[in-house]
Structures are given as C-alpha cells and as structure tokens.
Amino acid sequence: MSKVVLGGGLGGLAAAHYLTKKAATQTLTLIESSSRTGGWIKTNLQENGTVFEQGPRTIRPRGEAGSNTLELVEELNLTDQIVPLVSSHPAAQNRMIYANGSLHLLPSSLFGLFKKQEPFTRPLVLHLLNDLKAKKKSVQDESIYEFVDRRFGREVADYLISPLICGICAGNAQEISVKFLMRKLFEYEQQYGSISKGMVQNFSLKSKKATALNGLVLKAKKEKWNIYSFISGCETLPLALKESILKNNVNLKLNSECTSMTIGQNNVTLHLSNKEVITADYLISAIPARNLGMLLQKQYPDLAHSLLNLVKNVSVAVVNLEFKNDLIINSAFGLLVAPKEELPVLGVIYDSCCFPKENGGTVLTVMMGGYWFEKYFGKNPSEKTLLDVALNQVKQILSIHDIPVKSKVNILHHCLPQYVVGHDDHLNEINNYIKTHQLPISLCGSSYYGVGINDVIMSAKSAVNKLIFR
Ligand SMILES: Cc1cc2nc3c(=O)[nH]c(=O)nc-3n(C[C@H](O)[C@H](O)[C@H](O)COP(=O)(O)OP(=O)(O)OC[C@H]3O[C@@H](n4cnc5c(N)ncnc54)[C@H](O)[C@@H]3O)c2cc1C
C-alpha cells in the first residue's frame, strides 16, 4: 500500500503526520516543489532575537478546530514552546479601526456597546437591535457585506465587517461568501428569521452540551488564552511536523514539482520536475486548488474547471519593522483599515504589544495590498517602494516618525484564497465529482475549508479519515 501527499505546506505536513499515525506500515511519499516545507508559514528570526513573521503569527485556541491543533501541538511535544496571550491582556482586548482619517478603538465590553463611539454615529447596540426588525431574505448565499448591511446597517458593514475581512483573508467583503465564512449567522437568519433569535435558540442547545477537556486544551481554557504563538515563531509547528514525519520514515522529496498527473481507478501517477515518476494507490492533494486544476486539465476537464474557478488567490506585501523605542501609545492587537479609506495598507499588527521583547522596543507588521494589490502597486513593485509606502502609512496612521533599526519586505504572491459567494456549492460539486468517479484522491489545504492554521490542520485530518474509511 503506497500513498502520496502532494504539497509540503502545513496541510501536506499535517496530512502526512495523521497518515503515519493511522497506518504505520504503508509507504508514504510527500512531494514539495520548493526547497523547504512549511509553505506560507515562515519565521525570520533576527540575530537580536526579534521574531519577524512572514506569514501567520498567531493561532486561536478556541472551538473544535482550535482544540485539535492544541492536541497536535501537545503530541509534537511543543507545549513548553508556547507563548500565550491571555484574554485579560490589553492586546487581546483592544482592536483599532482606521476610518475617516483617524484611529478608533472598537468596543470590547458590553458597556462599550451602549456608548456612541466613533466611527459609528450611534451606539453599536442600536445597530445590533436592527437585526430584530430586519426582514428575513431567503437566499442561497450572498456577500458578507450585503448580509451585514441588510441586518445591521451600512456602518457595521463599512467599519466593522469590511476591515475584519481584510484581516482574515485580505479580501473584499463585497465578494466573500457569508454562507462559508459566517455560516452560523447565515443559518440563523435562514432558519429562525434573525441572527438574535438563532443565537438564543443555539445558546439553550449549547448549554446542554458539555464536553470533557484535558491536557493542553484544558490548560488553555483555564488560563483563558485568547491566542498563542511559539517562542521561536509559528514556523516551530511545521518544523516539528517535518521532524515527526521523517522519524516515521516518510519519504520527503523537496525541489520536486509535480508537472503532470494521471489518475486511474486504483492508482495515481505523478510526473515530477526532476523526471522521477511516482505511482501510489492514493493521493492526498494539499496544493492550492488552482495548481491541482492545472494538473487535471487534460484528463478530467470538468473537475479541473471547477478547481480552477473555486478560489482566486490574492497577493500580500508583508513589511516587518523594528524600532528601538516603545512607540505604541495604546496597547492593542493591532489596527485594521476600512477599505473605504482607499489606502494601500490592510492593517498593522502590533507584534511587540502581543508578545513584548525583554529589552523593549516596537515590532510591527504592515500588511498591504490583498484584493487591491495591483491597484496600489502594479504587478511587480520593488521592495524599496513597498518599504517606503509602509513607513509612510505608519507615519500617517500611527504618527511614528522614527527610522526602523530593522526591516524586512516580503511579497507573497497569490497567498490568500478568496472564498467568494457560491464557494460552498462549488466545493460540493468538486467532492461529488470525486465521489461519483471514485477517484482515489482527497483534498486538503487552505483552498477548501478555511484559511486559518486550525482549518488547514482539520482539513488534513478529514482528508486522511476519508481515505481510511474508503
Ligand atoms: C500573510 C499571511 C498571514 C497569515 N496569518 C495567519 C494567522 O495569523 N493565523 C492563522 O491561523 N492563519 C494565518 N494565515 C493562513 C495560513 O498560514 C495558511 O492558510 C496556511 O499556512 C496554508 O497552508 P497550506 O498547506 O494549505 O498551503 P501552502 O502553504 O500554500 O502550501 C502548499 C504547498 O504546496 C506546494 N506546491 C504547490 N504546487 C505544487 C506542485 N505542483 N508540486 C509540488 N508542490 C507544490 C507549495 O510549494 C507549498 O509549499 C496567514 C497566511 C498568510 C499568507
């Protein structure tokens, strides 16, 4: 029995890890086109100990998927590497929005909902109460922006949801599917007529379901972790996964791009850029849907068409900055910019507020572009241009005029998937095709079931379970 996992990002590494646990005797190959594993997760540790994250920087411990990641972290013996941010910390409570030319603190308590706080022209609670009056609209799916505008009003759509979507996937809320990204809220309206009614119903159901917690999941709950990372940054996780799969004799092939693929009823043949040919009886694909679509165009044009059109990935410029002095006046997780401002910046993360350095100083990450990358930067901006733009934005928004002691610019081309309206249906079509044609493949990774680290790991676990129960 031989299996192959295609793609050595977090999804592929997690799939290989779960496969070695389920069936230790099989031959397992992991194929990755680049010279390293980890995909978008990359930590640049500076000589002075500063952590510059190029991709993800924090993980949420909550929910089923959050618990699953914590279990994995524990299994990989990474517990003592964790740095948590607890809920009472200002960086966990405070989130800023840049709108109408200035910075505003979002309400973080029940009391805050009753106060009129800019950029909103009335207390947020009144917007929320709007949901009780708003008529139900029966739809298959719609954009998050339209949904929120209908139920809570334009200001919530512009100043809360649109910046939030920039923070989640660097996307345009007017295109992202509410059914996919805020499934519960969407279902509440469809099922109960309003979100508030749905929440009340769900609360009574939820309080009946108590699950036993233990290990790191219990510790995170008891200590009220809001988010966490690792002492040496997020890349700690894929590095530990790599070590674990190598120990379990997974055949890891780096610098090996899959350039073509043939799928039979009971086997899959992959042709690699180094001329090697790999045949296996099952494939877990952990590469972006678009890349898989291109590989299947000749043999399965319908499936390839669905895969190619499932998600469009947007590019992000990530600029890490370190300043000698403490320059952040109000501690917070960071700020998000309302797209209405028409600025090239999506948001700024206050890394040194979340995880302060021993000897002080300020570390920030400026995220730019996303859905609007080409509009602001064209196709191929230079690192110097991006650094200048980032510094100007930091000056304008945060009044930071200092010159950074360290900086790093990375352009992440096509890094974040956009789950546009209809994503759920397209995903079902793809899964039905694979099932009906009994193809020996399953899919995981950020193109399909969510962009967060937790979602990607969960998708890898499900892909492995599909194979086991085949
Ligand atoms: C800037 C940024 C910030 C983020 N912040 C957070 C955060 O704070 N918290 C959080 O939870 N999540 C965050 N995320 C999301 C998370 O990091 C990603 O969703 C996740 O890492 C994606 O993993 P993946 O394995 O699905 O994909 P990838 O990382 O894209 O891995 C796919 C791999 O497949 C390989 N590949 C592609 N085609 C082929 C081929 N033909 N042959 C062989 N190999 C191939 C690629 O080289 C790559 O290594 C962030 C993402 C980005 C980009």
PDBQT file of the ligand as one rigid body, heavy atoms in Angstrom, charges set to zero:
ROOT
HETATM    1  C1  LIG A 501       0.390  36.743   5.198  1.00  0.00    +0.000 C 
HETATM    2  C2  LIG A 501      -0.386  35.632   5.852  1.00  0.00    +0.000 A 
HETATM    3  C3  LIG A 501      -0.761  35.748   7.180  1.00  0.00    +0.000 A 
HETATM    4  C4  LIG A 501      -1.480  34.724   7.798  1.00  0.00    +0.000 A 
HETATM    5  N1  LIG A 501      -1.799  34.823   9.132  1.00  0.00    +0.000 NA
HETATM    6  C5  LIG A 501      -2.417  33.804   9.765  1.00  0.00    +0.000 A 
HETATM    7  C6  LIG A 501      -2.585  33.825  11.175  1.00  0.00    +0.000 A 
HETATM    8  O1  LIG A 501      -2.131  34.736  11.862  1.00  0.00    +0.000 OA
HETATM    9  N2  LIG A 501      -3.231  32.768  11.757  1.00  0.00    +0.000 N 
HETATM   10  C7  LIG A 501      -3.690  31.699  11.029  1.00  0.00    +0.000 A 
HETATM   11  O2  LIG A 501      -4.302  30.786  11.618  1.00  0.00    +0.000 OA
HETATM   12  N3  LIG A 501      -3.503  31.629   9.690  1.00  0.00    +0.000 NA
HETATM   13  C8  LIG A 501      -2.868  32.641   9.041  1.00  0.00    +0.000 A 
HETATM   14  N4  LIG A 501      -2.604  32.559   7.687  1.00  0.00    +0.000 N 
HETATM   15  C9  LIG A 501      -3.110  31.411   6.924  1.00  0.00    +0.000 C 
HETATM   16  C10 LIG A 501      -2.213  30.161   6.940  1.00  0.00    +0.000 C 
HETATM   17  O3  LIG A 501      -0.881  30.493   7.122  1.00  0.00    +0.000 OA
HETATM   18  C11 LIG A 501      -2.362  29.424   5.614  1.00  0.00    +0.000 C 
HETATM   19  O4  LIG A 501      -3.711  29.255   5.270  1.00  0.00    +0.000 OA
HETATM   20  C12 LIG A 501      -1.700  28.034   5.638  1.00  0.00    +0.000 C 
HETATM   21  O5  LIG A 501      -0.351  28.157   6.008  1.00  0.00    +0.000 OA
HETATM   22  C13 LIG A 501      -1.849  27.393   4.259  1.00  0.00    +0.000 C 
HETATM   23  O6  LIG A 501      -1.278  26.104   4.262  1.00  0.00    +0.000 OA
HETATM   24  P1  LIG A 501      -1.466  25.114   3.034  1.00  0.00    +0.000 P 
HETATM   25  O7  LIG A 501      -0.662  23.912   3.317  1.00  0.00    +0.000 OA
HETATM   26  O8  LIG A 501      -2.906  24.941   2.742  1.00  0.00    +0.000 OA
HETATM   27  O9  LIG A 501      -0.899  25.897   1.765  1.00  0.00    +0.000 OA
HETATM   28  P2  LIG A 501       0.564  26.365   1.353  1.00  0.00    +0.000 P 
HETATM   29  O10 LIG A 501       1.279  26.953   2.480  1.00  0.00    +0.000 OA
HETATM   30  O11 LIG A 501       0.340  27.194   0.123  1.00  0.00    +0.000 OA
HETATM   31  O12 LIG A 501       1.292  25.003   0.928  1.00  0.00    +0.000 OA
HETATM   32  C14 LIG A 501       1.139  24.399  -0.330  1.00  0.00    +0.000 C 
HETATM   33  C15 LIG A 501       2.464  23.794  -0.737  1.00  0.00    +0.000 C 
HETATM   34  O13 LIG A 501       2.299  23.103  -1.969  1.00  0.00    +0.000 OA
HETATM   35  C16 LIG A 501       3.453  23.309  -2.764  1.00  0.00    +0.000 C 
HETATM   36  N5  LIG A 501       3.064  23.084  -4.161  1.00  0.00    +0.000 N 
HETATM   37  C17 LIG A 501       2.209  23.808  -4.921  1.00  0.00    +0.000 A 
HETATM   38  N6  LIG A 501       2.094  23.272  -6.158  1.00  0.00    +0.000 NA
HETATM   39  C18 LIG A 501       2.884  22.172  -6.179  1.00  0.00    +0.000 A 
HETATM   40  C19 LIG A 501       3.191  21.176  -7.173  1.00  0.00    +0.000 A 
HETATM   41  N7  LIG A 501       2.650  21.204  -8.400  1.00  0.00    +0.000 N 
HETATM   42  N8  LIG A 501       4.053  20.183  -6.834  1.00  0.00    +0.000 NA
HETATM   43  C20 LIG A 501       4.613  20.113  -5.593  1.00  0.00    +0.000 A 
HETATM   44  N9  LIG A 501       4.353  21.021  -4.623  1.00  0.00    +0.000 NA
HETATM   45  C21 LIG A 501       3.502  22.039  -4.906  1.00  0.00    +0.000 A 
HETATM   46  C22 LIG A 501       3.858  24.746  -2.454  1.00  0.00    +0.000 C 
HETATM   47  O14 LIG A 501       5.227  24.981  -2.749  1.00  0.00    +0.000 OA
HETATM   48  C23 LIG A 501       3.552  24.841  -0.962  1.00  0.00    +0.000 C 
HETATM   49  O15 LIG A 501       4.676  24.528  -0.159  1.00  0.00    +0.000 OA
HETATM   50  C24 LIG A 501      -1.857  33.565   7.048  1.00  0.00    +0.000 A 
HETATM   51  C25 LIG A 501      -1.470  33.448   5.709  1.00  0.00    +0.000 A 
HETATM   52  C26 LIG A 501      -0.725  34.457   5.113  1.00  0.00    +0.000 A 
HETATM   53  C27 LIG A 501      -0.306  34.284   3.687  1.00  0.00    +0.000 C 
ENDROOT
TORSDOF 0
